[in-house]
Amino acid sequence: MSKWRVLINKELKHLFRDTKTIVQTVVVPTFITPVLIGAIFWYISSIAQEETVKTYDIAYSGDISNQIYDEIEETDRFTIVPIDSLENLKLSVQDDSSDIGIYIDDEFNLEPSINSTVKVMVFYKDLDTFSQAKDILMNIINDYEKDIISTRLNDLNIDENILDPIDLEEEDLTTDKEFAGTFIGALIAFLFIAYILQGSMYPAIEMGAGEKERGTMETLISTNISSVEIIIGKMFSITLSAVITAIFSTLGFILPLIVVFLYFGDSIPDTFFNIVSAIVNPLAILGIFSMLVPLSIFMGALMLAVSVYSKNPKEAGLLLGNLMIFFFAPAYLPLINPGLEIDLVGSLIPCFSLALHTNALISDNLDPFLFSVTIFSTIVYSLISIYVTYIMFDDEKVIFRT
């Protein structure tokens, strides 16, 4: 058996002898992923359901002898909070004492026979995605406005259709696959990156800064094992740990969906069924995994280089924690901007390209050329990081840096 294989066996036995490694690489990805995703969807659905019956506090100032006020008072979705002035009304919404505010001119007069207008001011904070307060209030105002317009046009013997010269028909052609890819694909990629980093970080610290602190690194360097063999052995151990984490995180995400797909497919809505089938598509899973392997090598080699450079595990943890930001930040962009599309430049950015290609694989609109560019560029990044690691191991000033 070659020396680097002996080193891999030694490192893996040392790693997986520790319960912490097993928990990080197997237990957490397998069980936490479905629980986490399930909790997210449960929370979102529960919040959305709660908003459908929630009663909102509406700050009201101005004239109260009008139909808008009557409609607000009659609906069970609003509780009116009287406010004495426009300034206090704004303040009430600003400091979250009220969910929404409305001010109606004291000289409110919209009699159908009078061609006049009045000022209605609505104040709100557009921060709560699920809040229905604005929609409910605007529907009340718009319905009242339509009634006034209709009455005035009838008095003038004018057909109401004169105001609608265009018969607009809207149809959302977004498929369930595209929805799953756009809104779920980026989340899947983000979780994979998190677990790969988790599976790489602890082994990298142990095999680099940890051995330096224990004094075993110098012993290893002084043997007849070359720097290249040491790098291969340690890097493949870290990569294998990361890949194992990726495999179990994939299984932890896919297996519950497969169970839902096989055993509850007839009882779930068609839309949800189509979303699940898009995610568990074997080609999509294979494509995602083919990107995860070179990315794991790249991350593992780079983390090992940083760990070897560090004086001790504490410094290694600090440096690697900062390094993780550079992996997380690109993967986070598709989460906050689901409409992003990958291009040639984006396909060269690690993690960012993984997230967008995951979207494309689930949506079934993958660009083979850009996908190949991502795979090739990640392999190049891996080779560069391996070379950097080699430089670290070949420099005695780094090895004996304390």
VENQUI-V601558 format. One record per residue. RES is the residue in three letters. SS is DSSP state (H for helix, E for strand, C for the rest). OMEGA is omega in radians with two decimals (NA if undefined). Layout:
BEGIN
[[RES & SS & OMEGA] [RES & SS & OMEGA]]
END
This chain:
BEGIN
[[MET & C & -3.12] [SER & C & -3.04] [LYS & H & -3.10] [TRP & H & 3.07] [ARG & H & 3.07] [VAL & H & -3.14] [LEU & H & 3.10] [ILE & H & 3.13] [ASN & H & -3.13] [LYS & H & -3.11] [GLU & H & -3.13] [LEU & H & 3.09] [LYS & H & 3.13] [HIS & H & -3.11] [LEU & H & -3.00] [PHE & H & 2.96] [ARG & C & -3.14] [ASP & C & -3.14] [THR & H & -3.12] [LYS & H & 3.14] [THR & H & -3.14] [ILE & H & 3.13] [VAL & H & -3.07] [GLN & H & -3.04] [THR & H & -3.05] [VAL & H & -2.99] [VAL & H & -3.08] [VAL & H & -3.13] [PRO & H & -3.05] [THR & H & -3.01] [PHE & H & -3.09] [ILE & H & -3.10] [THR & H & 3.14] [PRO & H & 3.12] [VAL & H & -3.12] [LEU & H & -3.13] [ILE & H & 3.09] [GLY & H & 3.13] [ALA & H & 3.13] [ILE & H & -3.13] [PHE & H & 3.11] [TRP & H & -3.12] [TYR & H & -3.13] [ILE & H & -3.11] [SER & H & 3.14] [SER & H & 3.10] [ILE & H & 3.14] [ALA & H & 3.13] [GLN & H & 3.14] [GLU & H & -3.11] [GLU & H & -3.11] [THR & C & -3.13] [VAL & C & -3.07] [LYS & C & 3.04] [THR & C & -3.06] [TYR & E & 3.02] [ASP & E & -3.14] [ILE & E & 3.08] [ALA & E & -3.06] [TYR & E & 3.08] [SER & E & 3.11] [GLY & E & -3.07] [ASP & C & 3.12] [ILE & C & -3.14] [SER & C & -3.12] [ASN & C & -3.05] [GLN & H & 3.13] [ILE & H & 3.11] [TYR & H & -3.14] [ASP & H & 3.14] [GLU & H & 3.12] [ILE & H & -3.11] [GLU & H & -3.08] [GLU & H & -3.09] [THR & C & 3.12] [ASP & C & -3.13] [ARG & C & -3.13] [PHE & E & 2.92] [THR & E & -3.05] [ILE & E & 3.05] [VAL & E & -3.10] [PRO & E & 3.11] [ILE & C & -3.00] [ASP & C & -3.10] [SER & C & 3.14] [LEU & H & -3.12] [GLU & H & 3.12] [ASN & H & 3.09] [LEU & H & 3.10] [LYS & H & -3.13] [LEU & H & 3.14] [SER & H & 3.12] [VAL & H & -3.11] [GLN & H & -3.11] [ASP & C & 3.04] [ASP & C & 3.02] [SER & C & 3.10] [SER & C & 3.13] [ASP & C & -3.11] [ILE & E & -3.14] [GLY & E & 3.10] [ILE & E & 3.09] [TYR & E & 3.12] [ILE & E & -3.11] [ASP & C & 3.13] [ASP & C & 3.14] [GLU & C & -3.11] [PHE & C & 3.09] [ASN & C & 3.12] [LEU & C & 3.08] [GLU & C & -3.10] [PRO & C & -3.07] [SER & C & -3.09] [ILE & C & 3.13] [ASN & C & -3.10] [SER & C & 3.07] [THR & C & 3.07] [VAL & C & -3.13] [LYS & C & 3.03] [VAL & E & -3.09] [MET & E & -3.14] [VAL & E & -3.13] [PHE & E & -3.13] [TYR & E & 3.01] [LYS & C & -3.08] [ASP & C & -3.11] [LEU & C & -3.12] [ASP & C & -3.09] [THR & C & -3.02] [PHE & C & -3.07] [SER & C & 3.13] [GLN & C & -3.05] [ALA & H & -3.11] [LYS & H & -3.11] [ASP & H & -3.13] [ILE & H & -3.12] [LEU & H & -3.13] [MET & H & 3.08] [ASN & H & 3.11] [ILE & H & -3.12] [ILE & H & -3.10] [ASN & H & 3.12] [ASP & H & 3.12] [TYR & H & 3.13] [GLU & H & 3.12] [LYS & H & 3.11] [ASP & H & 3.13] [ILE & H & -3.13] [ILE & H & -3.13] [SER & H & 3.14] [THR & H & -3.12] [ARG & H & 3.13] [LEU & H & 3.11] [ASN & H & 3.10] [ASP & H & 3.14] [LEU & C & -3.11] [ASN & C & 3.11] [ILE & C & 3.13] [ASP & C & -3.13] [GLU & H & -3.11] [ASN & H & 3.13] [ILE & H & 3.12] [LEU & H & -3.14] [ASP & C & -3.12] [PRO & C & -3.12] [ILE & C & 3.06] [ASP & C & -3.01] [LEU & C & 3.04] [GLU & C & -3.14] [GLU & C & 3.10] [GLU & C & 3.12] [ASP & C & -3.09] [LEU & C & 3.09] [THR & C & 3.12] [THR & C & 3.11] [ASP & H & 3.09] [LYS & H & 3.14] [GLU & H & 3.10] [PHE & H & -3.14] [ALA & H & -3.13] [GLY & H & -3.05] [THR & H & -3.00] [PHE & H & -3.10] [ILE & H & -3.11] [GLY & H & -3.13] [ALA & H & 3.11] [LEU & H & 3.11] [ILE & H & -3.14] [ALA & H & -3.13] [PHE & H & 3.12] [LEU & H & 3.11] [PHE & H & 3.14] [ILE & H & 3.13] [ALA & H & -3.11] [TYR & H & 3.08] [ILE & H & 3.10] [LEU & H & 3.11] [GLN & H & 3.14] [GLY & H & -3.12] [SER & H & -2.94] [MET & H & -3.09] [TYR & H & 3.08] [PRO & H & 3.14] [ALA & H & 3.12] [ILE & H & -3.13] [GLU & H & -3.04] [MET & H & 3.13] [GLY & H & -3.10] [ALA & H & 3.14] [GLY & H & 3.12] [GLU & H & 3.07] [LYS & H & -3.13] [GLU & H & 3.14] [ARG & H & 3.14] [GLY & C & -3.13] [THR & H & 3.12] [MET & H & 3.13] [GLU & H & 3.11] [THR & H & -3.14] [LEU & H & -3.13] [ILE & H & -3.08] [SER & H & 3.11] [THR & C & -3.12] [ASN & C & 3.06] [ILE & C & -3.10] [SER & C & 3.12] [SER & H & -3.14] [VAL & H & -3.14] [GLU & H & 3.09] [ILE & H & -3.14] [ILE & H & -3.13] [ILE & H & -3.12] [GLY & H & -3.10] [LYS & H & -3.09] [MET & H & 3.14] [PHE & H & 3.07] [SER & H & 3.12] [ILE & H & -3.13] [THR & H & 3.13] [LEU & H & 3.08] [SER & H & 3.13] [ALA & H & -3.13] [VAL & H & 3.08] [ILE & H & 3.09] [THR & H & 3.13] [ALA & H & -3.14] [ILE & H & -3.10] [PHE & H & 3.06] [SER & H & 3.06] [THR & H & 3.13] [LEU & H & 3.14] [GLY & H & 3.13] [PHE & H & -3.01] [ILE & H & -3.03] [LEU & H & 3.08] [PRO & H & 3.12] [LEU & H & 3.11] [ILE & H & 3.10] [VAL & H & 3.09] [VAL & H & -3.09] [PHE & H & -3.03] [LEU & H & -2.98] [TYR & H & -3.10] [PHE & C & -3.08] [GLY & C & -3.09] [ASP & C & -3.03] [SER & C & -3.13] [ILE & C & 3.14] [PRO & C & -3.11] [ASP & H & -3.12] [THR & H & 3.13] [PHE & H & 3.11] [PHE & H & 3.14] [ASN & H & 3.11] [ILE & H & 3.13] [VAL & H & -3.14] [SER & H & 3.10] [ALA & H & -3.11] [ILE & H & -3.09] [VAL & C & 3.07] [ASN & C & -3.09] [PRO & H & 3.13] [LEU & H & 3.11] [ALA & H & 3.13] [ILE & H & 3.13] [LEU & H & 3.13] [GLY & H & 3.12] [ILE & H & -3.10] [PHE & H & 3.12] [SER & H & 3.05] [MET & H & -3.09] [LEU & H & -3.07] [VAL & H & 3.10] [PRO & H & 3.10] [LEU & H & 3.09] [SER & H & 3.11] [ILE & H & 3.13] [PHE & H & -3.13] [MET & H & -3.10] [GLY & H & -3.14] [ALA & H & -3.13] [LEU & H & 3.12] [MET & H & 3.10] [LEU & H & 3.11] [ALA & H & 3.13] [VAL & H & -3.13] [SER & H & 3.13] [VAL & H & 3.13] [TYR & H & -3.06] [SER & C & -3.13] [LYS & C & -3.06] [ASN & C & -3.12] [PRO & H & 3.14] [LYS & H & 3.11] [GLU & H & 3.13] [ALA & H & 3.11] [GLY & H & 3.13] [LEU & H & -3.12] [LEU & H & -3.13] [LEU & H & 3.07] [GLY & H & 3.08] [ASN & H & 3.13] [LEU & H & -3.11] [MET & H & 3.12] [ILE & H & -3.11] [PHE & H & 3.04] [PHE & H & -3.09] [PHE & H & -3.03] [ALA & H & 3.13] [PRO & H & -3.13] [ALA & H & -3.11] [TYR & H & -3.08] [LEU & H & 3.12] [PRO & H & 3.10] [LEU & H & -3.10] [ILE & H & 3.10] [ASN & C & -3.05] [PRO & C & -3.09] [GLY & C & -3.11] [LEU & C & 3.06] [GLU & C & -3.08] [ILE & C & 3.04] [ASP & C & -3.07] [LEU & C & 3.13] [VAL & C & -3.14] [GLY & H & -3.14] [SER & H & 3.13] [LEU & H & -3.08] [ILE & C & 3.13] [PRO & C & 3.13] [CYS & C & 3.06] [PHE & H & 3.13] [SER & H & 3.10] [LEU & H & -3.12] [ALA & H & -3.09] [LEU & H & 3.08] [HIS & H & 3.05] [THR & H & 3.04] [ASN & H & -3.07] [ALA & H & -3.14] [LEU & H & 3.13] [ILE & H & 3.14] [SER & H & -3.14] [ASP & C & 3.06] [ASN & C & -3.10] [LEU & C & 3.02] [ASP & C & -3.07] [PRO & H & -3.12] [PHE & H & -3.13] [LEU & H & 3.07] [PHE & H & 3.11] [SER & H & 3.11] [VAL & H & 3.13] [THR & H & 3.13] [ILE & H & -3.09] [PHE & H & -3.11] [SER & H & 3.12] [THR & H & 3.07] [ILE & H & 3.10] [VAL & H & 3.10] [TYR & H & 3.13] [SER & H & 3.13] [LEU & H & 3.12] [ILE & H & -3.13] [SER & H & 3.06] [ILE & H & 3.12] [TYR & H & 3.09] [VAL & H & 3.10] [THR & H & 3.10] [TYR & H & 3.12] [ILE & H & 3.14] [MET & H & -3.12] [PHE & H & -3.08] [ASP & H & -3.11] [ASP & C & -3.10] [GLU & H & 3.13] [LYS & H & 3.11] [VAL & H & -3.10] [ILE & H & -3.09] [PHE & C & 3.12] [ARG & C & -3.12] [THR & C & NA]]
END
